Amino acid sequence: MTSICMMLVAASLAVSAQNTTMLGNAESRILLLEHAWNKAERRRDIQALDQLLAGTFTYADNDGSFYTKAQFLESIRNAAEAIEQLVNEQGNARI
């Protein structure tokens, strides 16, 4: 009986560790996608942005302007100024 309990505890710990790893991987993927978005926007890579952003994407700019995905992509395509730097200095993803 004791060995069965120990096996159940060991199995529970293994599943818990696996779930933690899966969450860590998901959080890492989110941060990598954020980095890819910044890179695509800096390079004005409309095709990459189109693939990264959902069809229902909406964006609120720091001046209060509100954009649909199509409007956002158009604003990147027609931007008068070049983006020299676009980075996330610190970030966490929580799932």
Sine and cosine of phi, psi and omega as CSV:
sin_phi,cos_phi,sin_psi,cos_psi,sin_omega,cos_omega
0.00,0.00,-0.66,0.75,0.00,-1.00
-0.89,0.45,-0.64,0.77,-0.01,-1.00
-0.92,0.39,-0.56,0.83,0.04,-1.00
-0.91,0.40,-0.68,0.74,0.03,-1.00
-0.89,0.46,-0.67,0.74,0.01,-1.00
-0.90,0.44,-0.62,0.78,0.02,-1.00
-0.92,0.40,-0.64,0.77,0.03,-1.00
-0.91,0.41,-0.65,0.76,0.04,-1.00
-0.90,0.44,-0.71,0.70,0.01,-1.00
-0.88,0.48,-0.68,0.74,0.01,-1.00
-0.90,0.43,-0.65,0.76,0.02,-1.00
-0.90,0.44,-0.66,0.75,0.03,-1.00
-0.91,0.42,-0.63,0.78,0.01,-1.00
-0.90,0.43,-0.68,0.73,0.02,-1.00
-0.91,0.42,-0.66,0.75,0.02,-1.00
-0.89,0.46,-0.69,0.72,0.03,-1.00
-0.90,0.44,-0.63,0.77,0.01,-1.00
-0.91,0.42,-0.68,0.74,0.02,-1.00
-0.89,0.45,-0.64,0.77,0.04,-1.00
-0.89,0.45,-0.68,0.74,0.03,-1.00
-0.90,0.44,-0.67,0.74,0.00,-1.00
-0.89,0.46,-0.66,0.75,0.03,-1.00
-0.91,0.42,-0.66,0.75,0.04,-1.00
-0.87,0.49,-0.66,0.75,0.03,-1.00
-0.91,0.42,-0.65,0.76,0.01,-1.00
-0.91,0.42,-0.67,0.74,0.02,-1.00
-0.90,0.45,-0.65,0.76,0.04,-1.00
-0.89,0.45,-0.65,0.76,0.01,-1.00
-0.89,0.45,-0.64,0.76,0.02,-1.00
-0.88,0.47,-0.70,0.71,0.00,-1.00
-0.92,0.40,-0.59,0.81,0.07,-1.00
-0.91,0.41,-0.63,0.78,0.06,-1.00
-0.91,0.42,-0.62,0.78,0.06,-1.00
-0.88,0.47,-0.66,0.75,0.04,-1.00
-0.90,0.44,-0.67,0.75,0.02,-1.00
-0.89,0.45,-0.63,0.78,0.05,-1.00
-0.88,0.48,-0.75,0.66,0.01,-1.00
-0.86,0.52,-0.70,0.71,-0.02,-1.00
-0.89,0.45,-0.71,0.70,0.00,-1.00
-0.91,0.42,-0.65,0.76,0.00,-1.00
-0.92,0.39,-0.67,0.74,0.01,-1.00
-0.88,0.48,-0.61,0.79,-0.02,-1.00
-1.00,0.03,-0.03,1.00,-0.08,-1.00
0.82,0.57,0.68,0.73,0.01,-1.00
-1.00,0.03,1.00,0.06,-0.09,-1.00
-0.89,0.46,-0.61,0.79,0.01,-1.00
-0.89,0.46,-0.69,0.72,0.02,-1.00
-0.91,0.41,-0.69,0.73,0.03,-1.00
-0.88,0.47,-0.65,0.76,0.02,-1.00
-0.86,0.51,-0.62,0.79,0.02,-1.00
-0.97,0.25,-0.55,0.84,-0.05,-1.00
-0.97,0.23,-0.55,0.84,-0.12,-0.99
-0.99,-0.12,0.67,-0.74,0.02,-1.00
-0.92,0.39,0.42,-0.91,0.03,-1.00
-0.87,0.49,-0.44,0.90,0.00,-1.00
-1.00,-0.06,0.17,0.99,-0.02,-1.00
-0.84,0.54,0.70,-0.71,0.16,-0.99
-0.74,-0.67,0.45,-0.89,-0.11,-0.99
-0.66,-0.75,0.73,-0.69,0.12,-0.99
-0.93,-0.38,0.87,-0.49,-0.02,-1.00
-0.98,0.18,0.21,-0.98,-0.04,-1.00
-0.92,0.39,-0.27,0.96,0.05,-1.00
-1.00,-0.07,0.09,1.00,0.02,-1.00
1.00,-0.07,-0.08,1.00,0.05,-1.00
-0.91,0.42,0.61,-0.79,-0.05,-1.00
-0.88,-0.48,0.75,-0.66,-0.08,-1.00
-0.79,-0.62,0.60,-0.80,0.24,-0.97
-0.99,0.16,0.08,-1.00,0.03,-1.00
-0.86,0.51,-0.74,0.67,-0.02,-1.00
-0.87,0.49,-0.69,0.73,0.01,-1.00
-0.91,0.40,-0.64,0.77,0.02,-1.00
-0.89,0.46,-0.74,0.68,0.00,-1.00
-0.88,0.48,-0.65,0.76,0.03,-1.00
-0.90,0.43,-0.62,0.78,0.01,-1.00
-0.92,0.39,-0.56,0.83,0.06,-1.00
-0.94,0.34,-0.69,0.72,-0.01,-1.00
-0.87,0.49,-0.64,0.77,-0.10,-0.99
-0.98,-0.20,0.23,0.97,-0.03,-1.00
-0.87,0.49,0.72,-0.69,-0.02,-1.00
-0.97,0.25,-0.53,0.85,-0.05,-1.00
-0.97,-0.25,0.57,-0.82,0.08,-1.00
-0.98,0.19,0.61,-0.79,0.08,-1.00
-1.00,0.02,0.92,-0.40,-0.02,-1.00
-1.00,0.09,-0.58,0.82,-0.04,-1.00
-0.56,-0.83,0.72,-0.69,0.04,-1.00
-0.54,-0.84,0.98,-0.21,-0.08,-1.00
-0.67,-0.74,0.35,-0.94,0.18,-0.98
-0.97,-0.24,0.90,-0.43,-0.05,-1.00
-0.95,0.31,-0.58,0.82,0.01,-1.00
-0.44,-0.90,0.64,-0.77,0.00,-1.00
-0.33,-0.94,0.49,-0.87,0.11,-0.99
-0.74,-0.67,0.57,-0.82,0.11,-0.99
-0.92,-0.40,0.74,-0.67,0.03,-1.00
-0.85,-0.53,0.75,-0.66,0.00,-1.00
-0.87,-0.49,0.00,0.00,0.00,0.00
